[in-house]
């Protein structure tokens, strides 16, 4: 019985196990069938996972559009810089024969010291830090050029690697910097570069770079293909690719030659007088095109030197009381209304306005004088009288027509519209001579264009055209007439009367004469409100000194407006207008001369050659072109494309003269041994970097070694000596 019972139990157990095994098998079959049909498990797409395992993709980066001047000279271009990194840990090294970390720190320090601006001891101190996987070398190891990188790589130093970073190069240094603006990679809240791979495009943070960021930003492309485990492309696999679309190029109205000259003058005056602020704006009144414009404080777009001094664009973001340069508009309005009689007389000195007294700058006046003399002397009383003759509401309507209190919509960010309370009699009277209301430089430039352009008021323009680099399609920014506040006859008369400010016996603008050219001008000395007391400063140089000039008088081609706020003048013989003159006169003279270029430059002799245009060519092609001219060529930069040249194209120069070509790479220091001071200054002009000189003669020593990165240098010392 026991044997039969045991046999029966085994039989039952076998049957049970058979059914369990069968059931388990069916469950697995069912599960596999489900997976095969559905193609997913636990919500994961298996086919997608397999595809991801073998599919490789990469981003094809688009270039940011370039910014050029009106002649096609580059102002802002893309570049690449490199950061030096030393790996200290041996955890990433696979074999002793192929180390991926720094092995000989002393040898590495000695080698690196030859290529970056750090001493061997400083580098060794960095390399000897403990508990760090890798170290960087501060500013000395950042923004290295491709040539710097190549030179270091030739040292074959284990553990020395480079991080590549896209950057924006502004090859002209300080060059309308607040107008052009700048672009850089996005940063996080701590100021560190963003690590988000989807957010690695340069972003405009000021000026045109910011306003036209959408147009300048390209669209990245991509490429997708399948590889096996060994990295080989699978046969018959499909390669999917989308080409990148580069950003559009922007051509400004700025003329590089005038802009560079203006910047040099502004720098000289700023270094000498240290004003709180300065602006200078040169415009073609027939089109509204801004030919050159600058301000101080300013900054170097590439190195960012000075960017912390003032973020504000003084041309459109700062409002101020214009002072007597406003009288240009009062005069034009009075002529249009028929109330300005140059021979009519009035009593100068002071005038009662509803219990308040308004004085001329000479509080005792000049007795009874004509209104033309009142214009020459910039009499406040004369212009209050003219405003009253017109009627206060009529004068207000003219201010509206001239665009006072309205933004000019130039396209620059954060433009202000100013303020004109115009409620009480004294407020209304003050506006006639430019006090009690606030304007921007661009508002004034727009208004002046009406007087200089036969009554047609032109919108100020900084952009000439936008070009699609792929299709070549151009979007042209045509001149735009904003309004016609006065007639051509009135504009012509106003110019002739304003000429007396410069050439009249009592003119306040007599120091603004330009030999060989007739100028119409108006000077200004505007009071400034003390932010602490909320009252006007009194005395000293606590004013905004200004002048606006239009020339030639018979048919103005340029309008130049200069403002200088609170210059530090220590010489009692120098007044604020003298500071303004140091900017106005040379810039206006250069602007007028550029309108009448002689044909003499076309005459060549056997020792002269014409500078070819090589901007935009590859470095190799450019050198081939220049080689035909027998000129001495120096290349600055590590890129493969020429973005700047000195001298400019078509200029007649002497054979064997040194020319400078700049590429789109980071700026590198040339070997200047034996150079003349004039040749060194060419590098300063093309890079925007300052050089200081010791001695006279030719270069025997330079403060920065050849091929070193120049971009972070404020001033480079050059030692000269006479040839033995």
Residue pairs with C-beta under 8 A, 6 or more apart in sequence:
35 41
35 46
39 45
39 46
39 47
40 46
51 226
54 226
54 227
54 228
54 234
55 224
55 225
55 226
55 227
56 224
56 225
56 226
56 227
57 222
57 223
57 224
57 225
58 222
58 223
59 197
59 220
59 221
59 222
60 220
60 221
60 222
60 223
60 241
60 242
60 243
60 244
61 166
61 220
61 244
62 217
62 218
62 219
62 220
62 221
62 244
62 245
62 246
62 247
63 78
63 218
63 244
63 246
63 247
64 78
64 168
64 183
64 201
64 202
64 216
64 217
64 218
64 246
64 247
65 215
65 216
65 217
65 218
65 246
65 247
65 248
65 249
65 250
65 469
66 74
66 75
66 76
66 77
66 78
66 249
66 250
67 74
67 75
67 76
67 77
67 180
67 208
67 209
67 216
67 249
67 250
67 251
67 252
68 74
68 75
68 249
68 250
68 251
68 252
69 75
69 251
69 252
69 254
69 255
69 256
69 259
70 251
70 252
70 253
70 254
70 255
70 289
70 464
71 255
71 256
72 251
72 615
72 616
73 256
73 615
73 644
73 648
74 171
74 615
74 643
74 644
75 170
75 171
75 172
75 175
75 176
75 180
75 252
75 254
75 256
76 168
76 169
76 170
76 180
76 182
76 183
76 209
76 301
77 168
77 169
77 171
77 643
77 664
78 166
78 167
78 168
78 169
78 202
78 664
79 166
79 167
79 168
79 169
79 639
79 664
79 665
79 666
80 146
80 164
80 165
80 166
80 167
80 665
80 666
81 142
81 143
81 144
81 145
81 164
81 165
81 167
81 666
82 143
82 144
82 145
82 146
82 148
82 149
82 162
82 163
82 164
82 165
83 136
83 141
83 142
83 143
83 144
83 162
83 163
83 165
84 112
84 116
84 136
84 137
84 141
84 142
84 144
84 152
84 160
84 162
85 134
85 135
85 136
85 141
85 160
85 161
85 162
85 163
86 102
86 108
86 126
86 127
86 134
86 135
86 136
86 137
86 159
86 160
86 161
87 100
87 101
87 102
87 133
87 134
87 159
87 160
87 161
88 101
88 102
88 127
88 129
88 132
88 133
88 134
88 135
88 159
89 101
89 132
89 133
89 134
90 99
90 100
90 101
91 133
92 100
92 101
93 99
93 100
93 101
94 100
99 158
99 159
100 158
100 159
101 158
101 159
102 108
102 127
102 157
102 158
102 159
102 160
103 158
103 159
105 124
105 127
105 128
106 124
107 157
108 123
108 127
108 157
108 159
108 160
109 120
109 121
109 123
109 124
109 127
110 120
111 152
111 155
111 157
112 118
112 123
112 137
112 152
112 155
112 157
112 160
113 119
113 120
113 123
115 148
115 151
115 152
115 155
115 707
115 708
116 123
116 137
116 140
116 141
116 144
116 148
116 708
117 140
117 704
117 708
117 709
118 137
118 138
118 140
118 141
123 137
126 135
126 137
127 135
129 135
136 142
139 712
142 712
143 167
143 666
143 709
143 711
143 712
144 152
144 162
144 666
144 709
145 637
145 638
145 665
145 666
145 667
145 668
145 707
145 709
146 638
146 639
146 665
146 666
147 638
147 665
147 668
147 707
148 638
148 666
148 668
148 707
148 708
148 709
149 162
151 707
152 160
153 160
165 185
165 193
166 185
166 200
166 202
167 184
167 202
167 666
168 182
168 183
168 184
168 202
168 209
168 301
168 302
169 302
169 643
169 664
169 665
169 666
169 667
170 177
170 180
170 182
170 300
170 301
170 302
170 688
171 302
171 643
171 644
171 662
171 667
171 686
171 687
171 688
172 256
172 259
172 260
172 301
172 644
172 686
172 688
173 300
173 301
173 302
173 687
173 688
173 689
174 263
174 267
174 298
174 299
174 300
174 301
174 306
174 688
175 256
175 259
175 260
175 263
175 301
175 688
176 254
176 259
176 263
176 292
176 293
176 294
177 207
177 298
177 299
177 300
177 301
178 206
178 207
178 295
178 298
178 299
178 312
178 313
178 314
178 315
179 207
179 208
179 254
179 293
179 313
179 315
179 412
179 462
180 207
180 208
180 209
180 252
180 301
181 204
181 205
181 206
181 207
181 208
181 209
181 210
181 211
182 204
182 205
182 206
182 207
182 209
182 301
182 304
182 307
183 202
183 203
183 204
183 205
183 209
183 213
183 216
184 202
184 203
184 205
185 193
185 194
185 200
185 201
185 202
185 203
186 193
186 194
186 196
186 199
186 200
186 201
186 203
187 193
187 194
188 194
194 200
201 217
201 218
201 220
202 217
203 213
203 217
204 210
204 211
204 212
204 213
204 216
206 311
206 313
206 413
207 313
207 412
207 413
208 250
208 252
208 411
208 412
208 462
208 463
209 216
210 413
211 411
211 412
211 413
212 250
212 411
212 463
212 466
215 247
215 248
215 250
215 466
216 247
216 248
216 250
217 247
218 244
218 245
218 246
218 247
219 244
219 245
220 244
221 241
221 242
221 243
221 244
221 245
222 240
222 241
222 242
223 239
223 240
223 241
223 242
224 239
224 240
224 241
225 233
225 237
225 238
225 239
225 240
226 233
226 234
226 237
226 238
227 233
227 234
228 234
233 239
245 470
246 469
246 470
247 469
248 466
248 467
248 468
248 469
249 466
249 467
249 469
250 463
250 465
250 466
250 467
251 463
251 464
251 465
251 466
251 467
252 462
252 463
252 464
253 284
253 289
253 290
253 291
253 461
253 462
253 463
253 464
254 290
254 291
254 292
254 293
254 462
255 291
255 292
256 648
257 594
257 648
258 282
258 291
258 292
258 587
258 590
258 591
258 594
259 291
259 292
259 293
259 294
260 685
261 292
261 586
261 587
261 590
262 280
262 282
262 292
262 293
262 294
262 587
263 294
263 298
265 280
265 582
265 583
265 586
265 587
266 278
266 280
266 294
266 295
266 296
266 298
266 583
267 296
268 582
269 275
269 278
269 564
269 579
269 582
269 583
270 278
270 296
270 297
273 564
273 567
273 568
273 569
273 579
274 567
274 568
275 296
275 564
275 565
275 566
275 567
275 568
275 579
276 565
276 566
277 295
277 296
277 297
277 310
277 314
277 318
277 563
277 564
277 565
277 566
278 295
278 296
278 562
278 563
278 564
278 565
278 583
279 293
279 294
279 295
279 314
279 315
279 441
279 561
279 562
279 563
280 292
280 293
280 294
280 295
280 560
280 561
280 562
280 563
280 583
280 584
280 587
281 290
281 292
281 293
281 315
281 441
281 442
281 445
281 560
281 561
281 562
282 290
282 291
282 292
282 293
282 558
282 559
282 560
282 587
282 591
283 289
283 290
283 291
283 445
283 448
283 449
283 460
283 558
283 559
283 560
283 561
284 291
284 557
284 558
284 559
285 448
285 449
285 452
285 453
285 458
285 550
285 556
285 557
285 558
285 559
286 453
286 458
286 479
286 557
287 458
287 461
287 479
288 446
288 449
288 458
288 459
288 460
288 461
288 479
288 480
289 461
289 464
289 479
290 445
290 460
290 461
290 462
291 558
291 591
292 587
293 315
295 313
295 314
295 315
297 306
297 309
297 310
298 306
298 310
299 305
299 306
299 307
299 309
300 306
300 688
302 667
302 688
302 711
303 711
303 712
303 713
303 714
305 714
312 318
313 412
313 413
313 414
314 441
315 412
315 440
315 441
315 442
316 408
316 410
316 412
316 414
316 415
316 416
316 440
316 441
316 442
317 414
317 415
317 416
317 440
318 416
318 440
318 441
319 416
319 418
319 419
319 438
319 439
319 440
320 438
320 439
320 440
320 526
320 528
320 544
320 563
320 565
321 434
321 435
321 436
321 437
321 438
321 439
321 526
321 527
321 528
321 529
321 544
322 434
322 439
322 444
322 524
322 526
322 544
322 546
323 433
323 434
323 435
323 524
323 525
323 526
323 527
323 543
323 544
323 546
324 378
324 380
324 433
324 434
324 522
324 523
324 524
324 525
324 526
325 434
325 444
325 522
325 523
325 524
325 546
325 547
325 548
325 561
326 431
326 432
326 433
326 434
326 437
326 439
326 524
327 375
327 378
327 383
327 432
327 433
327 434
327 522
328 447
328 448
328 451
328 494
328 498
328 522
328 548
329 398
329 399
329 402
329 404
329 447
329 451
330 383
330 386
330 387
330 395
330 432
330 433
331 340
331 375
331 383
331 386
331 494
331 497
331 498
332 398
332 450
332 451
332 485
332 486
332 490
332 491
332 494
333 390
333 394
333 395
333 398
333 485
333 486
334 340
334 386
334 387
334 389
334 390
335 486
335 490
335 493
335 494
335 497
336 398
336 485
336 486
336 487
336 490
337 389
337 390
337 394
339 386
339 389
339 390
340 371
340 386
340 497
341 371
342 370
342 371
342 372
342 375
342 497
343 370
343 371
343 372
344 370
344 371
345 368
345 369
345 370
345 371
346 368
346 369
346 371
346 374
346 381
346 382
346 385
347 365
347 367
347 368
347 381
348 360
348 362
348 365
348 366
348 367
348 368
348 369
348 374
348 377
348 379
348 381
348 382
349 359
349 360
349 362
349 363
349 364
349 365
349 366
349 381
350 357
350 358
350 359
350 360
350 363
350 365
350 381
351 357
351 358
351 380
351 381
351 384
351 385
351 429
353 384
353 425
353 426
353 429
354 424
354 425
354 426
356 426
358 380
358 381
358 384
358 426
358 429
358 430
359 380
359 381
360 366
360 377
360 379
360 380
360 381
361 378
361 380
361 525
362 377
365 379
365 381
366 373
366 377
366 379
366 506
369 377
369 379
371 382
371 385
371 386
372 497
372 500
372 504
373 379
373 504
373 506
374 381
374 382
374 383
375 382
375 497
375 498
375 500
375 501
376 500
376 501
376 504
376 505
376 506
376 507
376 508
377 506
377 508
378 501
378 508
378 522
378 523
378 524
380 432
380 433
383 432
383 433
384 429
384 432
384 433
386 432
387 395
387 428
387 429
387 431
387 432
390 398
392 425
392 428
395 428
395 431
395 432
396 422
396 428
398 485
399 405
399 420
399 431
399 437
400 406
401 457
401 483
401 485
402 446
402 447
402 450
402 457
402 483
402 485
403 443
403 446
403 447
403 457
403 482
403 483
404 418
404 420
404 437
404 439
404 443
404 447
405 417
405 418
405 419
405 420
405 437
406 417
406 443
407 415
407 416
407 417
408 415
408 440
408 442
408 443
408 446
408 459
408 460
408 482
409 415
409 459
410 442
410 459
410 460
410 461
410 462
411 462
411 463
412 462
415 440
415 442
416 440
417 440
417 443
418 437
418 438
418 439
418 440
418 443
419 437
419 438
420 431
420 437
420 438
421 427
421 436
421 437
422 428
422 431
422 437
426 436
427 436
430 436
430 437
431 437
434 524
434 526
435 526
435 527
441 561
441 563
442 460
444 548
444 561
445 460
445 559
445 561
446 457
446 458
446 459
446 460
446 482
447 457
448 548
448 550
448 559
448 561
449 456
449 457
449 458
449 460
449 559
450 456
450 457
450 458
450 483
450 484
450 485
450 486
450 491
451 486
451 491
451 494
451 495
451 498
451 550
452 491
452 495
452 550
452 556
452 559
453 491
453 556
454 488
454 491
454 492
455 484
455 485
455 486
455 487
455 488
455 490
455 491
456 481
456 484
457 481
457 482
457 483
457 484
457 485
458 479
458 480
458 481
458 482
459 479
459 480
459 481
459 482
461 477
461 479
461 480
463 477
464 476
464 477
465 474
465 475
465 476
465 477
466 474
466 475
466 477
467 473
467 474
467 475
468 474
486 494
494 520
495 520
495 550
495 553
495 556
496 520
496 553
498 520
498 521
498 522
498 550
499 518
499 519
499 520
499 553
500 507
501 507
501 508
501 509
501 520
501 521
501 522
501 523
502 509
502 510
502 512
502 513
502 519
502 520
502 521
503 510
503 513
503 518
504 510
508 523
508 577
509 519
509 521
509 522
509 523
509 547
509 549
511 577
511 578
511 581
511 585
512 519
512 521
512 523
512 547
512 549
512 581
512 584
512 585
512 588
513 519
514 551
514 585
514 588
514 589
514 592
515 589
516 592
517 551
517 552
517 588
517 589
517 592
518 551
518 552
518 553
518 554
519 549
519 550
519 551
519 553
519 588
520 549
520 550
520 551
520 553
520 556
521 547
521 548
521 549
521 550
522 547
522 548
523 546
523 547
523 577
523 580
524 544
524 545
524 546
524 547
524 548
525 543
525 544
525 545
525 546
525 576
525 577
526 543
526 544
526 546
527 536
527 537
527 542
527 543
528 536
528 537
528 542
528 543
528 544
528 565
528 566
529 535
529 536
529 537
530 536
530 537
537 543
541 566
541 567
541 568
541 569
541 576
542 566
543 565
543 566
543 576
544 563
544 564
544 565
544 566
545 563
545 564
545 565
545 567
545 576
545 577
545 579
545 580
546 561
546 562
546 563
546 564
546 580
547 561
547 562
547 577
547 580
547 581
547 584
548 559
548 560
548 561
548 562
549 559
549 560
549 561
549 584
549 588
550 556
550 558
550 559
551 557
551 558
551 588
551 592
552 592
557 592
557 595
558 588
558 591
558 592
558 595
560 584
560 587
560 588
560 591
562 580
562 583
562 584
562 587
563 580
564 576
564 579
564 580
564 583
567 576
567 579
569 575
569 576
569 578
569 579
601 651
601 652
602 652
604 610
604 652
607 654
607 655
608 652
608 653
608 654
608 655
609 629
609 630
609 631
609 652
609 653
609 654
609 655
610 629
610 650
610 651
610 652
610 653
611 629
611 631
611 645
611 647
611 648
611 649
611 650
611 651
611 652
611 653
611 659
612 625
612 626
612 628
612 629
612 649
613 645
613 649
613 650
614 621
614 622
614 625
614 626
614 642
614 645
614 649
614 661
615 642
615 643
615 644
615 645
615 649
616 641
616 642
616 643
617 625
617 641
617 642
618 640
618 641
618 642
619 635
619 639
619 640
619 641
619 642
619 661
619 663
622 642
622 661
623 633
623 635
626 633
626 659
626 661
627 633
629 655
630 655
630 656
631 653
631 655
631 656
631 657
631 658
631 659
632 656
632 657
632 658
632 659
633 658
633 659
633 661
634 658
634 659
634 660
634 661
634 670
634 683
635 661
635 662
635 663
635 670
636 660
636 661
636 662
636 663
636 667
636 668
636 670
636 683
636 686
636 687
636 710
637 643
637 662
637 663
637 664
637 665
637 666
637 667
637 668
638 663
638 665
638 666
638 668
639 663
639 664
639 665
640 663
640 664
640 665
641 663
641 664
642 661
642 662
642 663
643 662
643 663
643 664
644 661
644 662
644 686
645 659
645 660
645 661
645 662
646 659
646 660
646 661
646 682
646 685
646 686
647 653
647 659
653 659
658 675
658 679
658 682
660 682
660 683
660 686
662 686
662 687
666 709
666 711
667 687
667 689
667 709
667 710
667 711
668 707
668 708
668 709
668 710
669 702
669 704
669 705
669 706
669 707
669 708
669 709
669 710
669 716
670 683
670 706
671 702
671 706
671 707
672 679
672 680
672 683
672 699
672 702
672 718
673 699
673 700
673 702
674 698
674 699
675 698
675 699
676 698
676 699
677 693
677 696
677 698
677 718
677 720
680 691
680 693
680 699
680 718
681 691
683 689
683 691
684 690
684 691
687 710
689 710
689 713
689 715
689 716
690 714
690 715
690 716
691 715
691 716
691 717
691 718
692 715
692 716
692 717
692 718
693 717
693 718
693 719
693 720
694 717
694 718
694 719
694 720
695 719
695 720
695 721
696 720
696 721
696 722
697 720
697 721
697 722
697 723
698 720
698 721
698 722
698 723
699 718
699 719
699 720
700 719
700 720
700 721
701 718
701 719
702 716
702 717
702 718
702 719
703 716
703 717
703 718
704 710
704 713
704 716
710 716
